[in-house]
Amino acid sequence: MEERCLTNDCSFAGVKPVMADLPYPEIRVRRRNRDYADLLSVDYCGFVSELSAITQYINNETRICGERCSLARTLLGIAVAEMMHLQKLGELIVLLGGDIDFTAKTRNGCSKLWTPEYLSISENIDKMLEDDIEAEKEAICQYEMHIKMINDDCVNSVLKRIILDEEYHIMLLKVLKNER
């Protein structure tokens, strides 16, 4: 007797980044500035960061793809947009003279290596969506704070563009939550 394999029938072919329909500014900086690079390292891989967002969205997508394919595909599309943010932040950090080492550097000289302890892992889909919405809001607040601290219009234009995606993600996640 042949044993059947379990399969996931949710296809992720053609998933595109879920983002605002606007181009990103050119990735450039006015001058090297290690302090600005350190600020962006927090956005890159700190507690509230693109790396945390990507990992959380992928984890949620993977756990629900068998039962909620459409929702899983949307979460994967948001994760792809967050990957683009991570890549752009990485380029800015390098141009500013910083390092990409998955360590968030704080203003007081401390540094902390990224950890999955930063993630919110819920079994309940509504709670997943609530956590994702809250994480997007926290990211926006952090980006806005960093924009005030960074005196480089080139860097800030990229951060402002990323905020537009995060706002779009909040709107979409709220719609998905209300449709449940």
N, C-alpha and C positions, 0 to 999 in steps of 0.2 A: 504494500500500500504506500503510495507516494504522499509525502507530507507537503502540504501547501505552505508557501511562504506568506507572511503578512507583508502587505505593501502599503505605501502611502500614495494615494491617487492624486494628491494635490500637486499640480505642476507649477513650477516656478519659472518656466521658460518665458522670456520676454518681460520679466519684472524690471521696471525702470525706477530711478530715484523719485521719491515723492518729495517735490520741492516747488517753490514759487517759480513761475515761468518768467524768470529774469536772469540775465547773465551775471556772472560773478565779476567783480573788478579784477584787474591785473594784479597778480601777486608780486608786490614790491614793497620796499620800505624806504624811508627817507635816509636813514643811517642805522648802523649797527647800534643796538641798545640791549645789553644783557638783561637789564631790569624788565624791559618789555617782553623779552623772550621768556623770562621766568613767569611773568603773569600769564602768558599764553600757554605755558606748560601746564598750568592748573586747568585751563579750558581743554587742553589736549588729553590729560590723563589723571586729573584730580578726582575728588569725590563726585563733583558735578562736572562731567566732562563728556567729550565726544566718544572716547573709548568706553566709558561706562554706558552711554546711551546705545552704542552699537551692540555691545555685549548683552544688555538687557533686552533690546528689541529682538535680537537673534534668538536668545533663550526663550522669550515668550512665543515667538513665531514657531520655533521647533516644537514646543510643547502643545500647541493648539492646531498645528497644520492638518492633523488627521480628522479633526471634527469641525473646524471652521476655516476652510481653505481660503475664502475670500478675505477674511480678516487677517489670516496669516500672510497672505500675499501683500496686503497693505503694510503690515508691520515690517516685512522684509524690504519693501520699497522705501520706508522711512529709514531703516537701517542703512540702506545704500546711500541715501542723502547724508546721513551722519558720517559715513565713511568718507564722503567727499569733503565734509567739513574738517575731519581729522587730517586729511591729506593737505588741505589748504593751510590749516594751522601749523602743520609740520613744516611746510615750506616757509612760512613766515618766521617760525622759530629759528630755522637754520639761517635765513637771511639776516635776522637780528643778532646772530652770533651765539645762539643757544644750541643745546644738544637735544636730540630725540632719543631718550633713554627710558621712557615710560616712568619718569620720576617727576612729580609735581614739585616745583620749587616755590617756597613761600617767601614773603618779604622779610621774615625774621631769620632767614638763612637755613631754615629747616627744609628737608626734602622727604618725600614719601613716595615709595614705589607703588604703582597702581595695584589694586587687589580686588578680587571679585566680592570681597566683603562690602564694596560700595553699592552692590546691586540690590534691588528690591525684587525678590522672587515670590510670586503669589500663584497659587493654584486656581484662584477664582478669576475668571476673565474680566469681570467688572473691576476688580481690585487692580488687575494688571493695567487696565486702561487708565484708571485713576492715578496709579503710580507713574505711568508714562506721561500723563498730562502734568503732574506735579514736577517731574524731572525737567520737562520742557520749560515750564515757568521759571524754575530755579536757574536753568541755563541762561534764559533771557536776562534775568536779574544780574547774574554774574557777568555776562557780556556787557551789559549797560554800565556796570561798575568799572569794568576794565577799560571801556571806551573813555570814561571820565579820567582815568589814570594814565592813559596813553596819549601822548601829544605827537601823533603821527597820523596824518589824514589817510595815508595809503593803507596802513594797518586797520584803522577804524572803519574805512569803507568796506573792507572784507568782513569785519565783525558785524557791521550793520546789515550786510547782505545775508549773513548766516542767521541773524535774528529773524529776518523775513521768513526763512524756511521754518524756524522753530515756531513762529506764530502760526504758520500754515499747518504744521503738525498738530498743534493744540486744537485748532478749529476742526481738523479732520478727525482727531481722536474723540473729541466731544460728540461729533456726529455719529461716529461708530458706537460710542457708549449709549447714546440716546436711541439708536436703532435696535439695541438688544432687548 
